């Protein structure tokens, strides 16, 4: 990289405030030179932005007399921006072709015109009583004088350059500039058509930049909150809901890149779209922003129309994403409903196999216990009261049975009228299948007693149990059900139908599995169709407990 001279013919000596930039150029410190562009463009952003808003305000408030002066200020800002973009083009930094004295000379006339015209316009606004224009004209004058100080004062230069934190931007290689066009004299504003309401967070450490941006956005119908630092922005994002963030890059303490990283690392904030706003004009910064998760990137001074278009596009993307997330959430709700409905019909293990695409589901279980419970004299009971009352009472009682079965991890197979069937060891194998069914049977009997006391009824149930092998599977393709087959099921049903009210009758096979833990009273021998006579027993807890 060649080193530029400190002066050029007709330009005069380089002011001391630019010495740090010459040293930076000589040493290849591209970061400092990038900050120079930022330092110069920040006041220019304010001059151009406020003049645009003032031109709009002048037209709205019948202050046409001051409009030509405002256009001249705006034009001077555009000239200054063109000089800076040309003088500090990245390719000139790369080749060492920057001529600071020439840049200063080229800026002198439009800068002086901006300062002078801003002062005159300020006096005119005060004299004509247009107080609504005064504050913004004062801000333009302040920005123009700040730009002057950058070329005149070492102190200001140090404040701008040294006072910024290191680390913004990629300094490995200068890339092409991104130049935001400035609105022309006849195209200086944004139409104030109302936009769909959205909450935006504008983050910039410069008060005038925040003010200018917030007012622009509010005029478009957005609800705007501002933040002066990255930490303040993160706190406001956590405290409220925002649809989009406009984030400056160069900020003290926590810069824009770091703030963006914190947002993307937070599950609550990572989906909030972010548009980066900065006076840095290198493509490396753009790439870094997009790679870090920014939705878009707008250089300052920004073109209001372009900014509006990018905000609109980002909000539309967010709206579509929110719509998609809402759809997925609703889909998950419906899926959960379907899941619960399926689990009301099928055991979980069977439902999983069915969802996995298994069409034929049939299993054999060597060791299981089947239980039947039936309400004694239910036909007579149903005839004495209304159908609605009958179903209501039956539903209450069987819902209690369901809770017992669920607590004991037993499989309710089905209800047939007033009969309730469950199984243990099916479809999940368990060694204590008979004991689990026995405990459920005792609880069923006690549940009926509690039910009777609550409703002043005299209902009674018979319970029958049998243990042995069964075949289990799904029947049908519509209104399908999980069912059991085999002699074990048939015998369990006969144990119930030949049983006694309020008692639990079990087969010899079940008695053998429970002999050591329960008491048994022999009932006798019953005839079972397609089977030899079979002894049966009434089940009781040890010691009559």
C-alpha positions in Angstrom: 0.0 0.0 0.0 1.4 3.4 -1.0 1.4 6.3 1.5 -0.4 9.5 0.6 1.2 12.9 1.1 0.1 15.1 3.9 -0.8 17.9 1.7 -1.7 18.7 -1.9 -1.5 21.9 -4.0 -4.0 24.4 -3.0 -5.3 22.4 -0.1 -3.2 23.6 2.7 -1.7 21.5 5.4 -3.6 18.5 6.8 -5.3 19.5 10.1 -3.9 17.7 13.2 -7.3 16.0 13.8 -6.7 13.9 10.6 -3.3 12.8 11.7 -4.6 9.6 13.3 -6.2 8.7 10.0 -2.9 9.2 8.1 -1.1 7.0 10.7 -3.8 4.4 10.3 -3.5 4.4 6.6 0.3 4.1 6.8 0.0 1.2 9.2 -2.8 -0.5 7.3 -5.3 0.0 10.2 -8.4 -0.5 8.2 -10.6 -0.5 11.3 -9.7 3.1 12.2 -10.3 4.2 8.6 -13.7 2.4 8.7 -14.5 4.4 11.8 -13.6 7.6 10.0 -16.3 6.9 7.5 -18.7 6.2 10.4 -17.6 9.4 12.2 -18.2 11.5 9.0 -21.4 9.9 8.0 -23.1 10.1 11.4 -23.6 13.9 11.3 -24.3 13.7 7.6 -27.1 11.2 8.4 -28.5 13.8 10.8 -28.2 16.7 8.3 -29.9 14.8 5.5 -32.5 13.0 7.6 -33.6 16.1 9.6 -33.7 18.3 6.4 -36.0 15.7 4.8 -38.3 15.6 7.7 -38.3 19.4 7.9 -39.2 19.7 4.2 -42.2 17.5 4.9 -43.2 19.5 7.9 -42.8 22.8 6.1 -45.3 21.6 3.4 -47.7 20.3 6.0 -47.6 23.5 8.1 -47.7 26.1 5.3 -44.1 27.2 5.8 -43.3 27.2 2.1 -41.2 30.3 2.5 -38.5 28.3 4.3 -38.7 25.3 1.9 -36.0 26.6 -0.6 -33.5 27.0 2.3 -34.3 23.5 3.6 -33.7 22.1 0.1 -30.3 23.9 -0.1 -29.4 22.3 3.3 -30.4 18.9 2.0 -28.5 19.5 -1.2 -25.4 20.4 0.7 -25.7 17.2 2.7 -25.9 15.2 -0.5 -22.8 16.9 -1.8 -20.9 16.2 1.4 -22.0 12.5 1.3 -20.8 12.2 -2.4 -17.4 13.7 -1.4 -16.9 11.3 1.5 -18.1 8.2 -0.5 -15.6 9.1 -3.2 -12.7 10.1 -1.0 -13.0 7.1 1.3 -14.0 4.5 -1.2 -12.6 1.1 -0.1 -10.6 0.7 -3.2 -8.8 3.9 -2.4 -8.0 2.7 1.1 -6.7 -0.5 -0.3 -4.4 1.2 -2.8 -3.4 4.2 -0.6 -5.0 6.7 -2.9 -6.8 8.7 -0.1 -6.0 12.4 -0.2 -7.2 13.9 3.1 -6.4 17.5 2.2 -8.3 17.2 -1.1 -11.3 15.7 0.7 -11.2 18.5 3.2 -11.0 21.1 0.4 -13.9 19.5 -1.4 -16.0 19.5 1.7 -15.3 23.0 2.7 -17.8 24.8 0.5 -20.9 22.5 1.0 -20.1 22.2 4.7 -19.9 26.0 5.1 -23.1 26.3 3.1 -24.9 23.8 5.3 -23.8 25.6 8.5 -24.7 29.0 7.1 -28.0 28.0 5.7 -29.0 26.1 8.8 -28.3 29.2 10.9 -30.3 31.4 8.6 -33.2 29.0 8.4 -33.2 28.8 12.2 -33.4 32.5 12.5 -36.2 32.6 9.9 -38.2 29.9 11.6 -38.0 31.7 14.9 -38.9 35.1 13.4 -41.9 33.6 11.5 -43.2 31.7 14.5 -42.7 28.2 13.1 -41.6 26.8 16.4 -42.3 23.3 15.2 -39.2 23.6 12.9 -36.8 25.2 15.4 -35.7 22.1 17.3 -34.9 20.1 14.2 -33.0 23.1 12.7 -31.0 23.3 15.8 -30.1 19.6 15.4 -29.0 20.2 11.8 -26.8 23.1 12.9 -25.3 21.0 15.7 -24.6 18.1 13.3 -22.9 20.5 10.8 -20.7 22.0 13.4 -19.8 18.6 14.7 -18.6 17.8 11.2 -16.5 20.9 11.2 -15.0 20.0 14.5 -13.9 16.7 13.2 -11.5 18.5 10.9 -10.4 21.2 13.4 -10.0 19.6 16.8 -7.8 16.8 18.0 -10.0 16.4 21.0 -13.1 15.7 18.9 -11.1 13.3 16.8 -10.0 11.3 19.8 -13.5 11.3 21.2 -14.9 9.9 18.0 -12.2 7.4 17.2 -10.7 6.3 20.6 -14.0 6.4 22.3 -15.5 3.7 20.1 -15.0 0.1 21.2 -12.8 -2.1 19.0 -14.0 -5.1 17.1 -16.7 -3.7 14.8 -16.4 -4.8 11.2 -14.0 -7.2 9.4 -10.7 -5.5 9.0 -9.0 -8.2 7.0 -9.6 -6.8 3.6 -11.4 -3.7 2.4 -14.4 -4.6 0.2 -16.7 -2.6 -2.0 -18.7 0.2 -0.5 -22.5 0.1 -0.1 -23.7 3.6 -0.7 -27.3 4.6 0.2 -28.7 7.1 -2.3 -30.0 10.3 -0.8 -33.5 11.4 -1.8 -33.6 14.1 -4.4 -35.0 17.6 -3.9 -38.3 16.5 -5.4 -38.3 13.1 -3.7 -37.4 13.9 -0.1 -40.1 12.2 1.9 -42.0 9.1 2.6 -45.7 9.1 2.1 -47.5 9.0 5.4 -49.8 6.2 4.5 -50.7 4.2 7.5 -49.0 0.8 7.8 -50.2 -2.2 9.8 -49.4 -1.7 13.4 -46.1 -3.1 14.6 -43.8 -2.6 17.6 -40.3 -1.6 16.6 -37.2 -1.1 18.8 -34.7 1.5 17.5 -31.2 1.1 19.1 -28.6 3.8 18.6 -26.2 5.5 21.0 -26.6 8.8 19.2 -29.6 10.7 20.6 -30.3 12.6 17.3 -30.1 9.4 15.3 -32.7 7.8 17.7 -34.9 10.8 17.5 -34.8 11.1 13.8 -35.4 7.4 13.2 -38.2 7.1 15.8 -40.1 10.1 14.3 -39.7 8.7 10.8 -41.1 5.3 11.8 -43.9 6.8 14.0 -45.1 8.8 11.0 -45.5 5.6 9.1 -47.8 4.3 11.9 -45.4 2.1 13.8 -45.2 2.0 17.6 -41.5 2.8 18.3 -39.5 2.3 21.5 -35.8 3.4 21.6 -32.7 2.2 23.4 -29.3 4.0 23.8 -27.2 0.8 24.4 -27.1 -2.8 23.5 -27.7 -3.8 27.2 -30.8 -1.5 27.4 -32.1 -3.0 24.2 -31.7 -6.6 25.5 -33.6 -5.6 28.7 -36.4 -4.0 26.8 -36.7 -7.0 24.5 -37.0 -9.3 27.5 -39.6 -7.0 29.2 -41.8 -6.5 26.1 -42.8 -7.9 22.7 -41.3 -6.4 19.6 -41.9 -7.2 16.0 -38.6 -5.9 14.7 -35.3 -4.3 15.9 -33.3 -1.6 14.1 -29.8 -2.0 15.5 -26.8 0.3 15.1 -23.4 -1.5 14.9 -21.0 1.0 16.5 -22.1 1.5 20.1 -20.1 1.7 23.3 -19.9 -1.2 25.8 -22.0 -3.7 23.9 -21.9 -3.2 20.1 -24.5 -4.2 17.5 -22.8 -7.4 16.6 -22.6 -8.5 20.3 -26.2 -7.5 20.9 -27.3 -9.5 17.9 -25.3 -12.5 19.2 -27.1 -12.3 22.5 -30.5 -12.1 20.8 -29.8 -15.1 18.6 -28.6 -17.1 21.7 -31.8 -16.4 23.6 -34.7 -18.8 22.5 -37.2 -16.0 23.4 -35.5 -13.4 21.1 -33.8 -15.4 18.3 -36.8 -15.1 16.0 -37.3 -11.3 16.3 -36.0 -9.9 13.0 -33.1 -7.4 13.1 -32.2 -4.8 10.6 -28.7 -3.4 11.1 -28.2 0.3 10.7 -24.7 1.7 10.4 -22.4 4.2 8.7 -19.8 1.5 8.1 -20.0 0.9 4.3 -17.9 -2.2 3.8 -19.3 -5.5 2.5 -17.5 -7.4 5.2 -19.8 -5.8 7.8 -22.8 -6.7 5.8 -21.6 -10.3 5.5 -20.9 -10.5 9.2 -24.4 -9.1 10.0 -26.2 -11.6 7.8 -24.1 -14.5 9.0 -24.9 -13.5 12.6 -28.6 -13.7 11.9 -29.6 -10.2 10.9 -32.6 -10.1 8.5 -31.2 -7.1 6.5 -28.7 -4.3 6.5 -29.2 -0.6 5.7 -26.3 1.8 5.6 -26.5 5.4 6.9 -27.5 7.9 5.7 -30.4 5.7 4.8 -32.8 6.2 1.9 -36.2 6.5 3.7 -38.0 4.6 0.9 -35.5 1.8 1.0 -35.6 1.6 4.7 -39.4 1.5 4.7 -39.4 -1.3 2.0 -36.9 -3.4 4.0 -38.9 -2.9 7.2 -42.1 -3.9 5.4 -40.4 -7.0 3.9 -38.9 -8.1 7.2 -42.2 -7.6 9.0 -44.0 -9.6 6.3 -41.5 -12.4 6.7 -42.1 -12.3 10.4 -45.9 -12.3 9.9 -45.6 -15.4 7.7 -43.3 -17.1 10.2 -45.6 -16.3 13.1 -48.5 -17.6 11.0 -46.6 -20.8 10.3 -45.7 -21.1 14.0 -49.4 -20.6 15.0 -50.4 -23.2 12.4 -47.8 -25.7 13.7 -48.9 -25.0 17.3 -52.5 -25.6 16.3 -51.4 -28.7 14.4 -49.7 -29.9 17.5 -52.8 -29.3 19.6 -54.9 -31.3 17.1 -52.2 -34.0 17.0 -52.3 -34.2 20.8 -56.1 -34.4 20.7 -55.8 -37.3 18.2 -53.1 -38.9 20.3 -55.3 -38.7 23.5 -58.3 -40.1 21.5 -56.2 -42.9 20.2 -54.9 -43.7 23.7 -58.5 -43.8 24.9 -59.1 -46.6 22.4 -55.7 -48.4 22.3 -52.9 -49.2 24.7 -49.9 -46.8 24.2 -47.6 -49.6 23.0 -50.1 -50.7 20.4 -50.9 -47.1 19.3 -47.2 -46.5 18.7 -47.0 -49.6 16.5 -50.1 -48.5 14.6 -48.6 -45.0 14.0 -45.4 -46.6 12.8 -47.3 -48.2 10.0 -47.8 -51.7 11.3 -51.2 -52.9 9.9 -51.7 -56.3 11.4 -51.1 -56.3 15.2 -51.6 -59.6 17.0 -49.6 -60.9 20.0 -49.6 -64.0 22.2 -49.1 -63.6 26.0 -48.4 -66.8 28.1 -49.0 -65.2 31.5 -51.8 -62.7 32.0 -54.8 -62.2 34.2 -58.3 -61.1 32.9 -60.9 -59.5 35.1 -64.6 -58.9 34.5 -66.9 -56.8 36.7 -70.6 -56.6 36.2 -73.4 -54.7 38.0 -75.9 -57.1 39.5 -79.5 -56.6 38.3 -78.7 -53.7 36.1 -81.7 -54.2 33.8 -84.0 -53.8 36.8 -82.0 -50.7 37.9 -82.2 -49.1 34.5 -86.0 -49.6 34.3 -86.5 -47.7 37.5 -85.0 -44.4 36.3 -84.5 -42.2 33.3 -82.0 -43.2 30.6 -80.1 -40.0 31.2 -79.8 -40.7 35.0 -78.8 -44.3 34.3 -76.0 -43.3 31.9 -74.9 -40.5 34.2 -74.5 -42.9 37.2 -72.9 -45.7 35.1 -70.4 -43.2 33.7 -69.5 -42.0 37.2 -68.9 -45.5 38.5 -66.9 -46.7 35.5 -64.8 -43.5 35.4 -63.8 -44.5 39.0 -62.9 -47.9 37.7 -60.8 -46.3 35.0 -58.8 -44.3 37.5 -58.1 -47.4 39.5 -56.9 -49.3 36.4 -54.7 -46.4 35.4 -53.2 -46.1 38.8 -52.4 -49.8 38.9 -51.1 -49.7 35.3 -53.7 -52.2 34.1 -55.2 -52.3 30.6 -58.9 -51.5 30.3 -60.0 -53.6 27.4 -63.7 -52.5 27.0 -67.1 -52.0 28.6 -70.0 -54.1 27.3 -73.2 -52.5 28.6 -72.8 -52.7 32.4 -69.8 -55.1 32.2 -66.2 -53.8 32.7 -63.2 -55.8 31.4 -59.6 -55.3 32.1 -56.3 -57.3 31.8 -52.9 -57.3 33.4 -49.7 -58.5 31.7 -51.2 -57.3 28.4 -49.8 -55.7 26.3 -46.9 -55.0 28.7 -45.6 -58.1 30.3 -45.4 -58.0 34.1 -44.7 -60.7 36.7 -47.3 -59.5 39.2 -50.2 -59.5 36.8 -52.5 -61.6 39.1 -51.7 -59.6 42.2 -52.3 -56.3 40.4 -55.7 -57.5 39.2 -56.6 -58.7 42.7 -55.9 -55.3 44.3 -57.9 -53.6 41.6 -60.8 -56.0 42.3 -60.8 -55.1 46.0 -60.7 -51.4 45.1 -63.6 -51.9 42.6 -65.8 -53.4 45.4 -64.9 -50.6 47.8 -65.6 -48.0 45.0 -69.1 -49.3 44.7 -69.7 -49.0 48.4 -68.5 -45.4 48.3 -70.7 -44.8 45.3 -73.7 -46.2 47.1 -73.2 -44.0 50.1 -72.9 -40.9 48.0 -76.0 -41.6 46.0 -78.0 -43.6 48.6 -78.2 -46.6 46.2 -77.8 -50.3 46.7 -75.8 -51.3 43.6 -73.6 -54.3 43.8 -71.0 -55.9 41.5 -69.8 -59.4 40.8 -66.1 -59.7 39.9 -64.5 -62.7 38.2 -60.8 -63.4 37.5 -58.8 -66.0 35.6 -55.1 -66.3 34.7 -53.4 -67.9 31.7 -52.5 -67.4 28.0 -54.3 -65.0 25.8 -54.1 -63.7 22.2 -54.4 -59.9 21.8 -54.7 -57.7 18.8 -56.6 -55.0 16.8 -59.9 -55.8 15.2 -61.2 -53.9 12.2 -60.0 -50.8 10.3 -62.9 -48.5 11.3 -63.9 -48.0 14.9 -61.2 -50.6 15.6 -60.6 -51.9 19.1 -57.9 -53.8 21.0 -59.4 -57.1 22.2 -58.4 -60.4 23.8 -59.3 -64.0 22.9 -58.8 -67.5 24.3 -60.1 -69.8 27.0 -58.6 -67.6 29.7 -61.0 -64.8 28.7 -64.0 -67.1 28.5 -63.3 -68.6 31.9 -62.8 -65.2 33.5 -66.2 -64.2 32.1 -67.8 -67.4 33.7 -66.1 -66.6 37.0 -68.0 -63.3 37.0 -71.3 -64.6 35.8 -71.4 -67.4 38.3 -70.1 -65.2 41.1 -71.8 -63.6 44.1 -72.8 -59.9 44.6 -70.0 -57.9 46.3 -67.6 -60.9 46.0 -64.5 -61.7 43.9 -64.5 -65.2 42.4 -61.3 -66.6 40.9 -60.2 -69.7 39.1 -57.8 -72.4 40.2 -55.1 -70.9 38.0 -55.4 -67.5 39.6 -55.5 -69.0 43.1 -52.2 -70.7 42.5 -50.6 -67.4 41.7 -52.0 -65.6 44.8 -52.1 -68.5 47.4 -49.4 -67.0 49.7 -50.7 -63.5 49.8 -54.5 -63.9 50.1 -57.2 -66.0 51.7 -59.5 -68.2 49.6 -62.9 -69.7 50.3 -63.9 -72.7 48.1 -67.2 -72.2 46.4 -67.5 -75.5 44.6 -67.3 -76.7 41.0 -68.9 -75.0 38.1 -69.6 -76.3 34.6 -67.8 -74.4 31.9 -68.9 -74.8 28.3 -66.3 -76.7 26.2 -64.3 -77.3 29.3 -64.2 -79.8 32.2 -65.8 -78.8 35.6 -63.7 -76.3 37.4 -63.3 -75.5 41.1 -63.7 -71.8 42.0 -62.8 -69.7 45.1 -63.8 -66.4 46.7 -60.8 -64.1 47.1 -60.3 -62.2 50.4 -57.4 -60.3 52.0 -55.4 -62.1 54.6 -57.2 -62.1 58.0 -60.3 -60.5 56.4 -58.6 -57.1 56.1 
